[in-house]
Amino acid sequence: MRVLLVFLLACFLQLQVASFGTSEKTNGSEPELKLVLEENYELFKRQHIAKGMVATACTSEMKRRDINNKSCKEKHTFIAEEEEDVVAVCRDKGEYMSENHLTRSERDFRIVVCKHMKKAKKGPCQYTGQQRTARIVMTCKTLPVHYEKDVVTFEG
């Protein structure tokens, strides 16, 4: 089933990139645009999608995914849900906000927010995590390419 979903996602990506064509702004060819989009999405996926992650895994996930670049990142958010559900926000399960060109999910997602524990001045980066549910806000280029923030909703 997962292989079929990945195949369908790849087909969808090809159709979406093909529909963009080239423009004077990018001066790029269609294959170059597709490659950039795929690279940006793969980076987003590596850095933010962590199905089933729990708050106690922050330090190990930050290290395993090579999130820190020479210094400890202060805060980082993981989306603890299925990749397909996150991608669906960019397709038809999100609200595009034209004022800032971001897309907000229609539903809450399980997220884990990892925060750097500053007491360790030297040595490996250590993190503490907090699990919660919130709407996710991302930049979409047919696929998610940048995690902007999360928004906690209060209903009732």
C-alpha positions in Angstrom: 0.0 0.0 0.0 2.8 2.4 0.9 4.6 1.8 -2.4 1.4 2.6 -4.2 1.0 5.9 -2.3 4.6 6.9 -3.0 4.2 6.0 -6.7 1.0 8.1 -6.9 2.7 10.9 -5.1 5.6 10.8 -7.6 3.1 10.9 -10.5 1.3 13.8 -8.9 4.6 15.7 -8.5 5.4 15.1 -12.2 2.1 16.5 -13.3 2.3 19.5 -11.0 5.8 20.4 -12.0 4.9 19.9 -15.7 2.0 22.3 -15.3 4.3 25.1 -14.1 6.4 25.2 -17.2 9.3 27.7 -17.3 9.2 31.4 -16.7 11.4 34.4 -17.2 11.9 34.7 -13.5 13.5 31.3 -13.0 15.2 30.9 -16.4 15.3 27.2 -15.5 14.2 24.2 -17.4 11.4 21.9 -16.3 13.7 19.2 -15.1 15.7 21.7 -13.0 12.6 23.0 -11.4 11.4 19.5 -10.6 14.8 18.6 -9.1 14.8 21.7 -6.9 11.2 20.9 -5.7 12.1 17.3 -5.0 15.3 18.3 -3.1 13.4 20.9 -1.0 10.6 18.4 -0.2 13.1 15.7 0.7 14.8 18.2 3.1 11.5 19.2 4.6 10.6 15.5 5.1 13.9 14.6 6.7 13.7 17.6 9.0 10.1 17.6 10.0 8.1 14.4 9.4 8.5 11.8 12.1 5.5 9.5 12.3 4.8 8.3 15.8 7.6 10.3 17.4 7.4 11.0 21.2 8.8 13.9 23.2 11.5 11.8 24.8 13.1 11.2 21.5 14.1 14.8 20.7 17.8 14.5 21.3 18.2 11.3 19.4 16.0 12.4 16.4 17.8 15.8 16.2 21.1 13.9 16.0 20.0 11.1 13.7 18.4 13.5 11.2 21.5 15.8 11.4 19.3 18.9 12.2 22.0 20.9 14.0 24.5 22.6 11.8 27.7 23.4 13.8 25.6 24.7 16.8 22.6 23.5 18.7 19.4 24.7 17.2 17.2 26.5 19.8 13.9 25.0 18.8 12.7 22.5 16.2 9.3 21.0 15.4 8.5 17.5 14.2 5.2 16.4 12.8 4.4 13.0 14.3 2.0 11.9 11.6 1.9 10.1 8.2 3.8 11.7 5.4 0.7 11.5 3.1 -1.4 13.5 5.6 1.2 16.3 5.7 1.4 16.4 1.9 -2.4 16.5 1.7 -2.4 19.9 3.5 -0.7 21.3 0.3 -3.2 19.6 -2.0 -6.7 19.9 -0.6 -6.6 19.7 3.2 -5.2 23.2 3.9 -6.2 26.8 3.7 -4.0 29.0 1.5 -3.4 32.4 3.1 -2.7 34.8 0.2 -1.5 37.6 2.6 1.7 35.6 3.5 1.6 32.8 0.8 1.5 30.1 3.5 -0.9 27.2 3.9 -2.5 26.2 7.2 -3.9 22.8 7.9 -7.6 22.4 8.3 -7.1 20.0 11.2 -4.8 19.6 14.2 -1.7 17.5 13.8 0.3 15.7 16.5 3.6 17.6 16.8 6.6 17.4 19.0 8.4 20.7 19.8 12.0 20.1 20.8 13.8 22.8 22.8 17.6 23.0 23.5 18.6 22.5 27.1 21.1 25.3 27.6 22.8 23.9 30.7 25.2 21.8 28.7 27.7 24.4 27.4 30.0 21.8 25.7 29.4 18.4 24.3 26.5 17.1 22.3 23.2 19.0 22.0 20.6 17.9 24.5 16.8 18.5 24.0 13.7 18.3 25.9 10.4 17.8 24.1 6.8 18.7 24.4 4.0 16.9 22.6 0.8 18.7 21.6 -1.8 19.1 18.8 -1.9 22.2 16.6 -2.6 23.4 13.1 0.6 23.4 11.0 1.5 26.3 8.8 3.9 25.6 5.8 5.1 26.9 2.5 3.8 24.7 -0.2 5.2 24.3 -3.7 2.7 21.6 -4.6 4.6 19.7 -1.8 5.6 21.1 1.6 9.0 22.7 1.5 9.2 24.9 4.6 7.7 24.5 8.1 6.7 28.0 9.3 4.9 27.5 12.6 2.1 25.8 14.5 -1.1 27.4 15.7 -2.9 26.0 18.8 -6.6 26.2 18.3 -9.2 26.5 21.0 -12.7 25.3 20.1 -15.8 25.3 22.3 
